[in-house]
Amino acid sequence: MKKRLFILLIFLIVFIVLQVSNSAPIQHRVLFIVSFSIIFFFTAFYLLNEKDFSPFIGSYIVFSFLFFIMAPILQLDEFFNKENQRFFNGLIYSNSLILKANFLIILFNLIFFTVYFSFNKYFKKQKKIIPNRYIPFYILFFFLVNVIIFILKYDYLITKISLTSYINNTSKMSGILSDKFLFFLPFAPLILGVNYLKNNWKNKRQNFYIIYYIVIVILFIFLLYKNPLTEKRNALGPVYISLIFLFIPKWINTNFKILSILLLSLVIFFPLSSLITHSNKNLSEMSFKEMISYKNVKKSVSNQFTSLNFDAFLMTASTIDYVEKNGHSMGRQLLPTGLFFIPRAIWKNKPISSGELIGKHIQKHHDKSKWFHNLALPFVAESYIDFGIIGIIIYAILLAFLCLKFVNWLKSDDPLRQLSAFYFAIHLIFLLRGDFTNGFVYFFLPFLAFFIFPKIFMKLLK
């Protein structure tokens, strides 16, 4: 209880300090107080009253506090102290845009939390999974498949490791399929293998030792695929935190623990990871002493909240400005998400991502010098650009029910369902950050690799 109250106290102290030291107009401060009050109330309910383990709410709270409260307060303070006309993302300041952005976020949060906690009691039942005696065979089969893929993709992997991870070819469909599908295939046998070892720890037969060594090899392959030199930060978090949940679940199996580790990850480890993932040097040129120097570490952490990495609030305001000038897309921006697999070479008029659309809008109407359009658009803004206030309501309800469905999976006896649900819970931060197309694709392809594909083959091989 003391630990949970302590983290609530930390939230409160941080917010009070931000408000007291802030130079933003009073109307903005008032709306941030309202927004924080909603987050704080449901955080207290989550930590003190919610009995079920729900990493989904933990991810949502951390994202909302950092991206929609802490970051924009710091950004507004920096803006008014420097007396600029524009924010760092190019958006020209408008009092009404900031107020409207806060209103949309408050509405979305209120609907999401209300629906989630109101319907949580209806997602309690679980079907009992009958133990499958063919699991060792499935593990061996998936292991052999992964060894073959590793051999075929070895040159591609070595090339990625030797180059700067920030400059790679993941924008190409072949690179995306390799990184987000093929390189996630080891996750399924790893999950099944670890679960088998746990269930048979006291009854060690010949299969046990074979699977034990398979798990070691497959883990090595998976970590080669998913390391800071070849993978971007938005994928590293779900992978490594899911591995902790798989191997040492007691470290993060309560609401307090998952909330704490996500806060630490985004406030400290996420910024520090940029020293590697966003370095302009390749592996041979990197100096460990240079990377961990006090100057670089301090700069990396302190600058994050006033950079494009935390521009979700400003992008929401930019979206409102876009809609006021161009109207709602009426679902058109959903097309590149649902039909992501159709290349632009075939679909000439395929809509660009919402983030790129808003990036071009900023350059056209706010700052012509902003040539970089590949921006991320938060889930709240995606819902608004499609259908306005109705979109805010619908998307918040659908997201709440999706999280509740995965909570149901998290309670399952099926290890693949459990880990799929947990992986989504951590990935939820990236989905909320946006843009929706990348957030969807970067979950769907791994989900295809470590859940749908194995389930299909397990039925065929049965």
C-alpha positions in Angstrom: 0.0 0.0 0.0 2.8 2.4 0.9 4.5 1.9 -2.5 1.3 2.6 -4.3 0.6 5.7 -2.3 4.2 6.8 -2.9 3.9 6.6 -6.7 0.6 8.6 -6.5 2.4 11.2 -4.5 5.2 11.4 -7.1 2.6 12.0 -9.8 1.1 14.8 -7.7 4.3 16.4 -6.8 5.6 16.4 -10.3 2.4 18.0 -11.6 2.4 20.7 -8.9 6.0 21.6 -9.6 5.2 21.8 -13.3 2.2 24.1 -12.7 4.0 26.4 -10.2 7.0 26.9 -12.4 5.1 27.2 -15.6 4.6 30.5 -17.5 1.6 29.4 -19.7 -1.7 31.5 -19.5 -4.2 30.6 -16.7 -6.7 29.1 -19.1 -4.2 26.4 -20.2 -3.3 25.7 -16.7 -6.9 25.1 -15.7 -7.5 22.6 -18.4 -4.3 20.8 -17.6 -5.5 20.6 -14.0 -8.8 19.0 -15.2 -6.9 16.6 -17.5 -4.5 15.6 -14.7 -7.4 15.2 -12.2 -8.9 12.6 -14.5 -5.7 10.7 -14.9 -4.9 10.9 -11.2 -8.3 9.7 -10.2 -8.2 6.6 -12.4 -4.6 6.0 -11.5 -5.5 5.9 -7.9 -8.5 3.6 -8.7 -6.1 1.4 -10.8 -3.5 1.0 -8.1 -5.7 0.9 -5.0 -8.9 -0.9 -6.1 -8.3 -2.8 -9.3 -7.6 -6.4 -8.4 -7.0 -7.7 -11.9 -3.6 -7.3 -13.4 -4.0 -4.9 -16.3 -0.8 -3.7 -18.0 -3.0 -2.0 -20.6 -4.2 0.6 -18.2 -0.6 1.0 -16.9 0.5 1.8 -20.5 -2.4 4.2 -21.1 -1.7 6.1 -17.8 2.0 6.5 -18.5 1.4 7.6 -22.0 -1.3 10.1 -21.0 0.7 11.6 -18.2 4.0 12.0 -20.1 2.7 12.9 -23.6 -0.5 14.8 -22.8 0.4 16.5 -19.4 4.1 16.6 -18.6 5.5 17.2 -22.1 3.0 19.9 -23.3 3.3 21.8 -20.0 7.1 21.9 -20.5 6.7 22.8 -24.2 4.3 25.7 -23.5 6.7 26.9 -20.8 9.6 26.9 -23.2 7.5 28.6 -25.9 6.4 31.5 -23.6 9.8 31.9 -22.1 11.5 32.3 -25.5 8.7 34.4 -26.9 8.7 32.5 -30.2 5.9 32.6 -32.8 6.1 28.9 -33.4 6.6 25.6 -31.5 9.5 23.4 -32.3 7.3 21.3 -34.7 6.5 24.4 -36.7 3.0 25.0 -35.5 2.1 28.7 -35.0 0.7 29.3 -31.5 -3.0 29.7 -31.2 -4.8 30.0 -27.9 -7.9 28.2 -29.2 -6.0 25.3 -30.7 -4.3 24.5 -27.4 -7.6 24.7 -25.5 -9.4 22.5 -28.1 -6.6 19.9 -28.1 -6.9 19.7 -24.3 -10.7 19.3 -24.5 -10.4 16.5 -27.0 -7.8 14.6 -24.9 -10.0 15.1 -21.8 -13.0 13.7 -23.6 -11.1 10.7 -25.0 -9.6 9.8 -21.6 -12.9 10.2 -19.8 -14.7 7.9 -22.2 -11.9 5.3 -22.4 -11.6 4.9 -18.6 -15.3 5.0 -17.9 -16.0 2.3 -20.5 -13.1 0.1 -19.4 -13.8 0.1 -15.7 -17.6 -0.1 -16.2 -17.4 -3.3 -18.4 -14.4 -4.9 -16.8 -16.6 -7.2 -14.7 -18.1 -8.8 -17.9 -14.7 -10.1 -19.0 -13.9 -12.5 -16.2 -14.8 -15.9 -17.7 -12.1 -18.1 -19.1 -12.2 -21.3 -21.1 -10.0 -24.0 -19.7 -7.3 -25.0 -22.2 -6.7 -28.8 -22.5 -2.9 -29.6 -22.3 -1.5 -30.6 -25.7 0.8 -33.6 -25.7 2.3 -32.5 -29.1 3.9 -29.3 -27.7 7.4 -30.8 -27.8 6.9 -31.6 -31.5 5.6 -28.2 -32.3 8.6 -26.6 -30.6 11.0 -28.7 -32.5 9.2 -27.9 -35.8 9.2 -24.2 -35.2 12.8 -24.3 -34.1 13.9 -25.9 -37.4 11.9 -23.4 -39.4 13.7 -20.6 -37.5 17.1 -22.1 -38.0 16.5 -22.2 -41.8 15.3 -18.6 -41.8 18.3 -17.5 -39.7 20.7 -19.1 -42.3 18.9 -17.4 -45.2 18.8 -14.0 -43.5 22.2 -14.1 -41.9 23.8 -11.7 -44.5 20.9 -9.3 -44.2 21.2 -9.3 -40.4 25.0 -8.8 -40.4 24.6 -5.9 -42.8 22.1 -4.3 -40.5 24.3 -4.7 -37.5 27.3 -3.2 -39.2 25.4 -0.1 -40.4 23.8 2.6 -38.3 20.4 1.3 -37.1 18.9 4.7 -37.7 19.7 4.5 -41.5 18.2 1.2 -42.7 15.8 -0.1 -45.2 12.8 -0.9 -43.0 10.7 1.6 -45.0 10.8 -1.0 -47.9 8.2 -3.7 -47.8 10.9 -6.4 -47.9 12.6 -4.9 -44.9 9.3 -4.6 -43.0 8.4 -8.2 -43.7 11.9 -9.4 -42.5 12.0 -7.2 -39.4 8.3 -7.4 -38.3 7.4 -10.9 -39.4 10.3 -13.2 -40.0 12.4 -11.9 -37.1 9.4 -12.4 -34.8 8.9 -16.1 -35.6 11.3 -17.2 -32.9 9.0 -15.7 -30.3 6.4 -18.5 -30.6 8.7 -21.5 -29.9 10.4 -19.4 -27.2 7.0 -18.9 -25.5 6.0 -22.5 -25.8 9.4 -23.8 -24.8 9.6 -21.7 -21.6 6.1 -22.6 -20.7 6.9 -26.3 -21.2 10.0 -26.1 -19.0 8.1 -24.4 -16.2 5.3 -27.0 -16.3 7.8 -29.9 -16.3 10.5 -28.6 -14.0 9.9 -31.3 -11.4 9.4 -34.0 -13.9 12.5 -33.9 -16.1 12.4 -36.3 -19.0 14.4 -36.6 -22.2 12.2 -34.0 -23.9 12.9 -31.5 -21.2 16.6 -31.3 -21.9 16.2 -31.1 -25.6 13.7 -28.3 -25.3 16.0 -26.6 -22.7 18.8 -26.3 -25.3 16.3 -25.3 -28.0 15.1 -22.4 -25.8 18.7 -21.2 -25.3 19.5 -21.3 -29.0 16.2 -19.7 -30.0 16.6 -17.0 -27.4 20.1 -16.2 -28.8 18.6 -15.9 -32.3 15.8 -13.7 -31.1 18.1 -11.4 -29.3 20.3 -11.1 -32.3 17.3 -10.1 -34.3 16.0 -7.7 -31.7 18.9 -5.7 -30.4 19.5 -1.9 -30.1 21.7 -1.9 -33.1 19.1 -3.2 -35.5 15.8 -2.3 -34.0 14.1 1.0 -33.3 13.1 2.0 -29.7 9.3 1.5 -30.3 9.9 -2.2 -30.9 12.6 -2.8 -28.3 10.3 -1.9 -25.4 7.5 -4.4 -26.1 10.1 -7.2 -26.9 12.3 -6.8 -23.9 9.5 -6.2 -21.3 7.6 -9.1 -22.8 10.7 -11.3 -22.3 10.9 -10.2 -18.7 7.2 -11.2 -18.3 8.0 -14.6 -20.0 11.1 -15.5 -17.9 10.6 -13.6 -14.6 6.9 -12.6 -14.4 7.1 -11.8 -10.7 9.1 -8.7 -11.6 6.2 -7.1 -13.4 3.0 -9.1 -12.6 1.2 -6.4 -10.6 -0.3 -3.1 -11.6 2.2 -1.2 -9.4 5.2 -3.0 -10.9 4.2 -2.5 -14.5 3.4 1.1 -14.0 6.7 1.7 -12.3 8.8 -0.1 -15.0 7.0 1.7 -17.8 7.6 5.1 -16.2 11.3 4.3 -15.8 11.5 3.0 -19.3 10.0 6.1 -20.9 11.6 8.7 -18.7 15.1 7.2 -18.5 15.8 4.2 -20.7 13.9 5.4 -23.8 15.9 8.7 -24.0 19.1 6.9 -23.2 18.5 4.3 -25.9 18.7 7.1 -28.5 22.5 7.2 -27.8 22.7 4.0 -29.7 19.6 3.8 -31.9 20.0 7.3 -33.2 23.7 7.5 -33.4 25.2 8.8 -36.6 28.1 6.3 -36.3 28.2 2.6 -37.1 29.2 -0.1 -34.6 32.9 0.1 -35.3 33.0 3.8 -34.7 31.0 3.9 -31.5 32.9 4.6 -28.2 31.3 3.3 -25.1 32.9 5.9 -22.9 31.6 8.7 -25.3 28.0 7.3 -25.2 27.7 7.1 -21.4 29.4 10.4 -20.8 27.5 12.7 -18.3 27.1 15.3 -21.0 25.5 13.0 -23.5 23.3 11.3 -20.9 22.0 14.5 -19.4 21.3 16.0 -22.9 19.5 12.9 -24.1 17.2 12.8 -21.1 16.5 16.5 -20.5 15.8 17.3 -24.2 13.3 14.6 -24.9 10.2 16.3 -23.6 10.7 19.3 -25.8 11.5 17.4 -28.9 9.5 15.7 -31.7 9.6 12.5 -29.7 7.0 14.0 -27.3 5.1 16.2 -29.7 1.8 14.2 -29.4 -0.1 17.2 -27.9 1.1 19.7 -30.5 0.3 17.2 -33.3 -3.3 17.0 -31.9 -3.5 20.8 -32.0 -2.1 20.7 -35.5 -4.8 18.2 -36.5 -7.5 20.5 -35.2 -6.0 23.3 -37.4 -6.0 21.0 -40.4 -9.6 20.0 -39.9 -10.7 23.6 -39.5 -9.1 24.4 -42.9 -9.8 21.1 -44.8 -12.6 19.3 -43.0 -12.7 15.7 -41.8 -11.4 12.8 -43.9 -14.5 10.7 -43.2 -12.5 7.6 -42.8 -10.2 8.0 -45.8 -7.2 8.0 -43.5 -8.2 4.5 -42.4 -7.6 3.1 -45.9 -3.7 3.0 -45.7 -4.0 1.1 -42.4 -6.5 -1.6 -43.5 -4.9 -1.9 -46.9 -1.2 -1.5 -45.9 -0.2 -4.5 -47.9 -1.0 -2.9 -51.2 2.1 -1.0 -52.5 1.9 2.5 -53.9 3.3 1.2 -57.2 0.0 -0.6 -57.7 -2.3 1.9 -55.9 -1.2 5.2 -57.3 -3.7 7.3 -55.2 -3.1 5.5 -51.9 -3.6 8.1 -49.1 -0.5 9.1 -47.2 -0.3 8.4 -43.5 -2.0 10.9 -41.2 1.3 12.0 -39.7 2.7 12.9 -43.1 -0.5 14.7 -44.1 -0.3 16.9 -41.0 3.4 17.4 -41.5 2.7 18.8 -45.0 -0.1 21.0 -43.6 2.4 22.5 -41.1 4.9 23.2 -43.8 2.2 24.8 -46.0 0.4 27.0 -43.4 2.8 27.4 -40.5 6.5 26.9 -41.3 7.7 26.5 -44.9 11.2 25.5 -43.6 9.8 22.2 -42.2 10.7 19.8 -44.9 10.5 16.7 -42.6 6.9 15.3 -43.0 7.3 11.8 -41.5 5.7 12.8 -38.2 3.7 10.6 -35.8 0.1 11.4 -35.1 -1.5 10.3 -31.8 -4.5 8.0 -31.7 -6.7 10.8 -30.3 -5.9 13.0 -33.3 -6.4 10.1 -35.7 -9.9 9.6 -34.4 -10.7 13.3 -34.7 -9.3 13.7 -38.3 -11.5 10.9 -39.4 -14.9 11.6 -37.8 -14.6 14.6 -35.4 -16.2 14.3 -32.0 -18.1 11.2 -33.0 -14.7 9.7 -33.9 -13.3 10.5 -30.5 -16.2 8.7 -28.8 -16.2 5.7 -31.1 -12.4 5.2 -31.1 -12.2 5.5 -27.3 -15.0 2.9 -26.8 -13.4 0.5 -29.3 -10.0 0.8 -27.7 -11.4 0.1 -24.3 -13.2 -3.0 -25.5 -10.1 -4.2 -27.3 -8.1 -3.8 -24.1 -10.8 -5.7 -22.2 -10.6 -8.5 -24.7 -6.9 -8.8 -24.3 -7.3 -8.7 -20.5 -9.4 -11.9 -21.1 -6.5 -13.4 -23.0 -4.0 -12.4 -20.3 -5.9 -14.6 -17.9 -5.9 -17.6 -20.3 -4.0 -20.9 -19.8 -2.8 -20.6 -23.4 0.8 -19.2 -23.2 0.6 -17.8 -26.8 -2.6 -15.8 -25.9 -1.0 -14.6 -22.7 2.1 -13.2 -24.3 0.2 -11.8 -27.3 -2.0 -9.9 -24.9 1.0 -8.7 -22.8 2.9 -7.7 -25.9 -0.1 -5.6 -27.1 -0.3 -3.9 -23.7 3.3 -2.6 -24.0 2.9 -1.9 -27.7 -0.2 0.2 -26.8 2.1 3.1 -26.0 3.4 3.1 -29.6 -0.2 2.7 -30.9 -1.3 5.7 -28.9 1.7 7.7 -29.9 1.0 7.0 -33.6 0.6 7.1 -36.3 -2.2 4.6 -36.5 -0.9 2.9 -39.7 2.5 2.2 -38.3 1.1 1.3 -34.9 -1.3 -1.2 -36.5 1.2 -2.7 -38.9 4.0 -3.0 -36.3 1.6 -5.0 -34.1 -0.3 -7.0 -36.7 2.8 -8.5 -38.5 4.5 -9.7 -35.2 1.1 -11.0 -34.0 0.8 -12.9 -37.3 4.3 -14.3 -36.7 4.0 -15.4 -33.0 0.3 -16.2 -32.7 -1.7 -16.7 -36.0 1.0 -18.5 -38.0 1.9 -20.9 -35.1 -1.8 -21.6 -34.3 -2.5 -22.5 -38.0 0.4 -24.8 -38.2 -0.4 -26.4 -34.8 -3.8 -27.3 -36.1 -2.4 -28.6 -39.4 0.2 -30.7 -37.7 -2.1 -32.1 -35.0 
